[in-house]
């Protein structure tokens, strides 16, 4: 037990150090974006830290906060900052992130993943809290370090952190999981293909910003970002929004857009707030599209799948079967398994319908374990199920049926004893695949009738007529 605890503690410490390292690197990036005599044009450290902690709240431990604070102070000192300015700026950064983290604690886990339009409202509110708290300390820093006023410092720190939070935090919260079991290569490939058009549009928009310039150029990228929201997902939209925002800040700071200002910030407060608010539009559209796709997927699943067992419904099975048989390579055999649980009514009458439902779910899971991805499996109604097997002859289909029958007998009897239902299976095969689906189902149904007649818990095979 002690060894396990030591290993867990060591892993947690490594995690804290890694977060501290990320914050340190982000601080250096922000520091190098400073123009002479100004604060950073873009400061990603606070938003990165907030995003990491909101995405994984268990990471918000004392060692993590210590490592983050050390990273802020170290990055400022190694780049020539004075001790006084380092402490003031580090305090404003940490306090803003702490406030934002605890503001997000009021938001549910699903909404923290930006999964609906409602979550955008929560996100904007929490980030405004974080930016406002940063501004409170930043206002004091403006008085102590630069001889300015507190309100000027507050709005300056607030606007700078707001645009950073609005562009970086969504990127971290929606970053795809790196766990192998969560990966979907097919979906990732599809999103990558769909990202080509908005990415090309974004590149064109940024080029037009550089060529045309002017204050209105800060909105040039909006068509590309909305296109990304409509075609891709929240992460890709957030990524393109972040790229657009950083490019716009850089072009503004060097005077390319004609909106540069003199003072502590190379970018005006209005431009920063404008970019932060512009970032909400594609994010909101992406969340709405994601919510709509989830609802459509749930509706499609409800239409296609049996709500108890997860097997296909009869109509969907027939549609898919006809398509699978029609698109197969000519001459390949096709087989159908008709399955019916024996004495299932006795289970419902003796143990209740809830137990009966459990038996149906367990049987469906048992069948799926013995089928490959090409097989189609459906519940026809009650305790009757059907399977379509492409490129499977009569012997192979009968072998699969026997495996299912024996597995069901062992599982059912182990769970419910003598009341556990066995399964009778009828197998029909069209050796050359010439018979239509309805004919094979009728033939398999005939074989099932014979299996029931032969005292059940057996498999009967027939060759389907063309």
N, C-alpha and C positions, 0 to 999 in steps of 0.2 A: 504493500500500500504506500509506504514512504517513497519507494522508487517511482511509482506512478505519479505521486504528487510532485516530486522533484522534477520529473520530466515535463509535467504540465506547467509548472512554474517557469522552467527554462524556456519552454515554447512561448509562454506569454511574454516573457522578458524580450525574447528575440523579436516578437511581433511589435512590442513597444519601441524597440530600437529601430526597427524598419520604418515605422511611422515617423519617428524622429528624423531619420535620414531623408525621407521623402519631403518633410517640411523644410529641412536644411537646404536641399537642392532647389525647392520651389522658392525659398527666400533669396537664394543667389540669383535665380532667373529674374525675380522681381527687382532686385538691387541693380542688376546690369541693365534694366530697362529705364533707369533714372537718367534724365538729362541733367546737365550741370545746374545745380542750385534748386532742383525740384525733387518732389517725391516720385515714387515709382509710377511709370505709365500704366503698368499692369502688375498686380500683386496676387499671384495665384495661391500663396501659401495658406492663408486663412480659409479660403474656400475648399482647398484640397483637404486640409485637416478636418474641417467640419463635415465634408462629404464622407470621408473615411469613417468617422466616428458615428455618424448617423446611419450609415450602411451597416456597421457592425458595432452596436452600442456596447457590447461586452468588452470592446477594446478600450473604452473610456475608463481606464484604471489610473491609479496614482502614478505608476511608473510611466504610463503613456503621456500624461499631462506634463510630467517632469521632463521627459525626453523632448516633447514639443517645445516647452519653454526654453530648454537648453539650446535647441536648434535655432530658435528665433534670436537668442542672445549671441550665440556663436557666429551665425551668419552675418549679423550686423557688425560684430567686433572685427572679424577677419577681413571685412571689406572697408575698414577704416572708420566706423562709427564711434562716436564718443560714448563713454559709459552712461552719461546722463540721457542722451538721445536713445541709446539702446534700451534702457530700462523703460522710458516712456513709451516708445514705439512697441516694444515687446508686450508691455502691459495692455495696451489698446488692442493688440492682436489677440492675445489670450482671452481677455474678457469678452470680446465679441464672439469668439468661437464657443466659449463656455455658455454664453447666453443663447446662442443659436442652437447648441446641442440640447439644452434643457427645454427650449421652445419646441423643438422637434419631438421631444418625449411625449408631448400631448397629442402627437399625430400617430395614427395607427400604422402598423407595419406595412399593410398593403398600400396605404397612401404615401408612405415614405418612398415607395418604389415608383412613384409617379404613374399610377395605373389608371387614373380617371381624371376628368376635368375638375372634380372636387379637390383632388390632391394638389392641383396647381395653386388653388387658393390657399391651402395650408402651407405649401412651399413658399409662396411669395410672402405670406405673413411671418413665417419663421425667419426667413432671410432678412426681412426688414427689421425684426427684433435684433438679430445679430449685428446688422450694419449700424443700427441706432446706438447700441451699447458701445460698439467700437468708436462711434462718433463722440460719445460722452467723454471717454478718456482722450480721444484725439483732440477734442476742443481744449482740454486742459494742457495737452502737449503743445498745442499751437500757441498758447499763452506763455508757457514756461520756456519753450525752445526757440520760438520764432517771433515772439513779441506781438502776436496777433490777438484777435478777440476769440472768446469761446464759441459764439455762434458761427463765425467763419470757419473755425476748425471743425466744429461738429458737422456742418453740411459738407465740408471737403472730405472728411473721413467717411461719412455716411455714404456719399455718392460713389466714392472710389471702391468701398467694400461691397456696396450693393451690386454694382456691375460685375464685380468678380464673383460674388456668390451666385448671381443669376445665370452666369455662363459656365462656371466650373462645377458647382454642386450637382446639377442634373446629370452632367457627364459622369461623375463618380457614382451616383445613385443608380444609374441605368447601365453601367458598364457590364457587359456579358459575363456570366459566371465562368470561371476557369476550370471548374470541376468537370472531369470527363463525362460523368453521368448526366450533366446538365447540357451538354453540347448537342446541337442539332446541325450537322454539317449541311444538310439539304436546305434548311431554313436560312443558314448563314450565307450559303451560296446565292440563294434567291435575293436576299437583302443586298448583297454585294452587287449583283447585276442591276437591281433597281436604283442603287446609289449613283450609278454612272451619270444619269441625266442631271439630277440636282447638283452633283459635284462639278460637272461641266458648266452649269449655269452659275454656280457660285464663283468659279474661277473667272468667268466672263464679267460678273458683277464687280468683283474686286479690281479687275483690270479697268473697268469703266470708272470706278472710284478714283483710281490713280490718274487716269487720263483726263477726266472731266473736272473732278474736284468739286469744291463748294460745300456749303453746309448741308444741303439736301442729300449729299452722297452717302450720309450715314444710313439712309433707308434703301440704298440701291440693292442690297442683298436680300431684301424681304421676299421677292418672288422665288428665289432659289431655295430659301429656308422653308417657305410654305410648301413648295414642291416636294422637298425632302420629307416634310411632315405627312404629306398625303401618300407618298409612295413607299417610304421606308418604315422606320420605327423611332421610338423616343430617343434611343441612344444615338443613332446616326444624325437625327435632327439636332440633338444637343451638341454633338461633335462639330457639325457644320456651323451652328450658331456660335460656338466658342471660337472657331477659326475666323469667322466673319467679324466678331467683336474685337479680337486681338488685332486683326489687320486694320480695322477702322480706328482703333485707339492709336496705333503706330502712325497711320497716315495723318491723323489729327494732330498728334504731338509734333510731327516734323513740319506742320503748316501746310500740308498738301491739300487739306480740305478747307483751308481758310478759317478754321475755328480754333486755332491755337491761342493760348492766353499766357500772360506773364504772371509769375507768382510761384507759390509752392507746387502747383499742379500744372503740367504742360497741357492738360485737357480740361476744358471748362466743366463746371458742375452740371450744367444743363445737358451737355453732350453725354456725360457719364450716366445721368439719370435716364436720358432718352434712350441710350443703348440698352440699359437694364430693362426698361419697359418694352422696348422693341423685342427683346429676347423672349418675353412671355408669350407673344403671339404664336410663333411656330411651335413652342412648347405646348401651349394649350391645344393647338390643332392636332399635334401628334398624339396627345393624350386622348382626345376625343376619338380619333381614328383607331387608336389601340383599344379603347373601351368598346367601340362599335364592332371591331373585329372579334373581340372576346365574346360579345353577345351573339354575334352571328355564328361563331363556332359552337357555342353552347346550344343554339337553336338547331343548327345542322346536326349536332350529335344527338339531340333529343329526337329529331326526325329519323335519323339513320339507325340509332342503337336502342336496344331494349334497355329500359331504365333500371332493371333489376340486375341483369347478368352482364350487360355490356356487349352482348352478342348483337349481330345485325338483326334488324327487323325483317319480316318476310318480304315486303315490297323492295327494300334496299338490297336484300340478298338476291332476289330475282333479277333486278337491274344489273347488279355487278356480275352475277353469274353469266348472264347472256353476253355481256361485254367481254368477260374473261374467256369464255369459250370461243367467241367470234374472233378474238384477236390472237389466239394461241397459234403456234406453228402447226401447219397442216399435218395430220396423221398422228398427232400425239394422243394418247389415251386420256380419258376424262372419267373420274369416278365420283359417286355421291354416296354419303353415309347418312342414313336416317336413324336417329337414336331416340329412344323413349325410355324414361326411368320406370322401372317395374314397381308396381304397388305403391306408387307415389301418393295416392289418395289416402292410404293407411297412415302415412306420416302426418299429413295435414289433420286427419281425424283424431289421431292419437296424441301427437305432440304439439299440434297447433300450426297455424299458417306461418308464423314467424320462423319456426324451425324449418318448415317446408321451403321458405324463401332462402334460408341459409344453405339448404341442400342444393337448391338450383344454382346458387352462386358458386358453391364449391365444385359442382360438376362442370360448370362452364369454365372455371379456372383450370380444372383438371384437363379438359379437352384442349384448351389453348396451349397447355404445356407440351402437347404432343403434336402440334401442327407447326408448319413453317409459315413464313410471311406470305406465301402465294396462296394459301388455303383461305376459303371464305367460310365463315362459321356464323350460323344464325339460330335464333330461337323462333320456331314457327308458332308457338303458343303453348301455354301450360307447361308440361314436362317434356315436350317434343322439340328436338333440335335437329339441324341438318348441317352437313359439311360438304363443300365442293373441293375436289382435289384435281388440279391440272397436272398433266404429265405423270399420272399415277395409274398403273394397270390394276387388274383385279386382285392379283396376289398381294401387291404392296398395300392396296387399300384395305384388304382384309386383315393384313398384319397390323396396320395402324388401328383398325377397329378393335382388334383383339387386345392391343396394348391399352386402349382407352377402357375397354370393358373390364379387364383385370384390375387396372388402377382404380376404377370406380368401386369395384367390389371390395378391394382392400381398404380404401379410404372410408367408404361408407360404413362398412361393418366395424371398423375400428372406432368410428365416432359414435354411431347409433346402435351398434350391436345387431340383433336380428331384425330390427325395424329399418335398418339402413337399406335404401333402395339400390338394387343392381340396375344394369342397363341392358336393354336388348337393341341390337344394331342390325339394320339391313343395308347391304352394300350392293350398289349397281355400278357397272362399268361399261363404257362404250370404248372398245379397244382402239378404234381409229378416230374417236371423237365425232362421229357422224350424227349421233342421236342428239336431239335438242334437249335443253335443260329440263323441260317439263316431262319429257318421256323418261329421262333418267330418274327424276324424283318419283315418278309413278312406279318405276321398276324397283327403286330402293324401298318405297313404301310397301310394295308387295313382298319384298324380302323381309321387311320388318314384321309384317303380319305373320309370316311363316316363323320368324324367331319367337314371336309371342305365342304362337301355336305350339312350338316345341318347348314349352314350359319356361320361356324367358331366360334372361342372363346368358344369351348366346349370340353368335353372329351368323347370319345367313347371307350368302353372296349370290348374285345373279348377273348375267350379261344383258345389258340393255339392248333392245332391238332398235335398229336404225330407222 
